[in-house]
Amino acid sequence: MDCPMTLAPRRGSESVVEMTQLLLPGDANALGAAFGGSVMGWIDICCAVAAQRHARQNVVTASMDDLHFHAPIKIGFQVILRARVLAAFKSSMEVGVTVHAENPLSGERQLTTSALLTFVALDRDGKKLPVPALVCETALEQRAADEATIRRAQRLAQAKDQTGSTWFRLLEK
Ligand SMILES: CC(C)(COP(=O)(O)OP(=O)(O)OC[C@H]1O[C@@H](n2cnc3c(N)ncnc32)[C@H](O)[C@@H]1OP(=O)(O)O)[C@@H](O)C(=O)NCCC(=O)NCCS
């Protein structure tokens, strides 16, 4: 895919993605609720599209964290994913996502899942590419970006330390 390079700053609202799925039995567990892996796959796609809309480049998932399954999603319910870029750094972007289950008969919605993902923009050869700066238009957007910057430092430190952690050593022995 050819990538026209533009580093003009972009508003967070330009990256917003809303994606809807219908929970069918093939994506359910033995209890008749969503299989977590399917929801994680949809999250990955929804957030990747948000990151692509910001960067207008190909992106790969670098990390997925703060993933919480707050409530189950029943078969037959609509699954509404909403993602947007929260902060842009040099080649990476933090993207936030929420997932709601919607009762198709009543229209009632419930938060079921939320997560934070980081994507890195890469060229065809896998080389990192710079991404546009994020324009924060409101105090809330600025706060979200500031908090993402703090999380980024913690995330990178954790990723660096992971191979030395006890659980990692236990699995790798
Ligand atoms: C993600 C990836 C490109 C990072 O490459 P790297 O050589 O570690 O690159 P760097 O250390 O120079 O970091 C590049 C950027 O990624 C970010 N990054 C690296 N590791 C990260 C992590 N674990 N979590 C979040 N961001 C991370 C860095 O902060 C940096 O961002 P910046 O340019 O905005 O400062 C590389 O590890 C990769 O290709 N991973 C596989 C991606 C993939 O296949 N995803 C699909 C999931 S199966």
The ligand as an SDF file (V2000), in Angstrom:
LIG
                    3D

 48 50  0  0  0  0  0  0  0  0999 V2000
    6.3960   -2.6590   18.0270 C   0  0  0  0  0  0  0  0  0  0  0  0
    7.7680   -2.6470   17.3860 C   0  0  0  0  0  0  0  0  0  0  0  0
    7.6870   -2.0130   15.9970 C   0  0  0  0  0  0  0  0  0  0  0  0
    8.7070   -1.8030   18.2520 C   0  0  0  0  0  0  0  0  0  0  0  0
    9.9640   -1.9310   17.6710 O   0  0  0  0  0  0  0  0  0  0  0  0
   11.3030   -1.5780   18.4790 P   0  0  0  0  0  0  0  0  0  0  0  0
   12.4660   -1.9880   17.6880 O   0  0  0  0  0  0  0  0  0  0  0  0
   11.1640   -2.0550   19.8670 O   0  0  0  0  0  0  0  0  0  0  0  0
   11.2990   -0.0560   18.3470 O   0  0  0  0  0  0  0  0  0  0  0  0
   11.6880    1.0990   19.3470 P   0  0  0  0  0  0  0  0  0  0  0  0
   12.2280    0.6520   20.6510 O   0  0  0  0  0  0  0  0  0  0  0  0
   12.5520    1.9990   18.5380 O   0  0  0  0  0  0  0  0  0  0  0  0
   10.2630    1.7630   19.5850 O   0  0  0  0  0  0  0  0  0  0  0  0
    9.4960    2.2550   18.5350 C   0  0  0  0  0  0  0  0  0  0  0  0
    8.2510    2.8300   19.1220 C   0  0  0  0  0  0  0  0  0  0  0  0
    7.4860    1.7800   19.6690 O   0  0  0  0  0  0  0  0  0  0  0  0
    7.1840    2.0570   21.0180 C   0  0  0  0  0  0  0  0  0  0  0  0
    7.1810    0.7800   21.7310 N   0  0  0  0  0  0  0  0  0  0  0  0
    8.1450   -0.1560   21.7020 C   0  0  0  0  0  0  0  0  0  0  0  0
    7.7910   -1.1850   22.4920 N   0  0  0  0  0  0  0  0  0  0  0  0
    6.5770   -0.8790   23.0030 C   0  0  0  0  0  0  0  0  0  0  0  0
    5.6920   -1.5340   23.8850 C   0  0  0  0  0  0  0  0  0  0  0  0
    5.9580   -2.7350   24.4040 N   0  0  0  0  0  0  0  0  0  0  0  0
    4.5450   -0.9250   24.2140 N   0  0  0  0  0  0  0  0  0  0  0  0
    4.2440    0.2910   23.7020 C   0  0  0  0  0  0  0  0  0  0  0  0
    5.0450    0.9550   22.8510 N   0  0  0  0  0  0  0  0  0  0  0  0
    6.1960    0.3780   22.5150 C   0  0  0  0  0  0  0  0  0  0  0  0
    8.2980    2.9720   21.5010 C   0  0  0  0  0  0  0  0  0  0  0  0
    7.8720    3.7640   22.5900 O   0  0  0  0  0  0  0  0  0  0  0  0
    8.5340    3.8010   20.2710 C   0  0  0  0  0  0  0  0  0  0  0  0
    7.5660    4.8400   20.1880 O   0  0  0  0  0  0  0  0  0  0  0  0
    8.0010    6.3400   19.7900 P   0  0  0  0  0  0  0  0  0  0  0  0
    8.7140    6.2460   18.4670 O   0  0  0  0  0  0  0  0  0  0  0  0
    6.7040    7.0610   19.6580 O   0  0  0  0  0  0  0  0  0  0  0  0
    8.8740    6.8490   20.8810 O   0  0  0  0  0  0  0  0  0  0  0  0
    8.3570   -4.0960   17.2500 C   0  0  0  0  0  0  0  0  0  0  0  0
    8.5780   -4.6210   18.5390 O   0  0  0  0  0  0  0  0  0  0  0  0
    7.4580   -5.0170   16.4680 C   0  0  0  0  0  0  0  0  0  0  0  0
    7.4650   -5.0080   15.2470 O   0  0  0  0  0  0  0  0  0  0  0  0
    6.6760   -5.8610   17.1840 N   0  0  0  0  0  0  0  0  0  0  0  0
    5.7380   -6.7790   16.5300 C   0  0  0  0  0  0  0  0  0  0  0  0
    4.4760   -6.0340   16.1180 C   0  0  0  0  0  0  0  0  0  0  0  0
    3.4220   -6.9830   15.6270 C   0  0  0  0  0  0  0  0  0  0  0  0
    3.6970   -7.8910   14.8770 O   0  0  0  0  0  0  0  0  0  0  0  0
    2.1890   -6.7610   16.0530 N   0  0  0  0  0  0  0  0  0  0  0  0
    1.1010   -7.6040   15.7100 C   0  0  0  0  0  0  0  0  0  0  0  0
    0.6770   -8.3570   16.9210 C   0  0  0  0  0  0  0  0  0  0  0  0
    0.8100  -10.0900   16.7840 S   0  0  0  0  0  0  0  0  0  0  0  0
  1  2  1  0
  2  3  1  0
  2  4  1  0
  2 36  1  0
  4  5  1  0
  5  6  1  0
  6  7  2  0
  6  8  1  0
  6  9  1  0
  9 10  1  0
 10 11  2  0
 10 12  1  0
 10 13  1  0
 13 14  1  0
 14 15  1  0
 15 16  1  0
 15 30  1  0
 16 17  1  0
 17 18  1  0
 17 28  1  0
 18 19  1  0
 18 27  1  0
 19 20  2  0
 20 21  1  0
 21 22  1  0
 21 27  2  0
 22 23  1  0
 22 24  2  0
 24 25  1  0
 25 26  2  0
 26 27  1  0
 28 29  1  0
 28 30  1  0
 30 31  1  0
 31 32  1  0
 32 33  2  0
 32 34  1  0
 32 35  1  0
 36 37  1  0
 36 38  1  0
 38 39  2  0
 38 40  1  0
 40 41  1  0
 41 42  1  0
 42 43  1  0
 43 44  2  0
 43 45  1  0
 45 46  1  0
 46 47  1  0
 47 48  1  0
M  END
$$$$
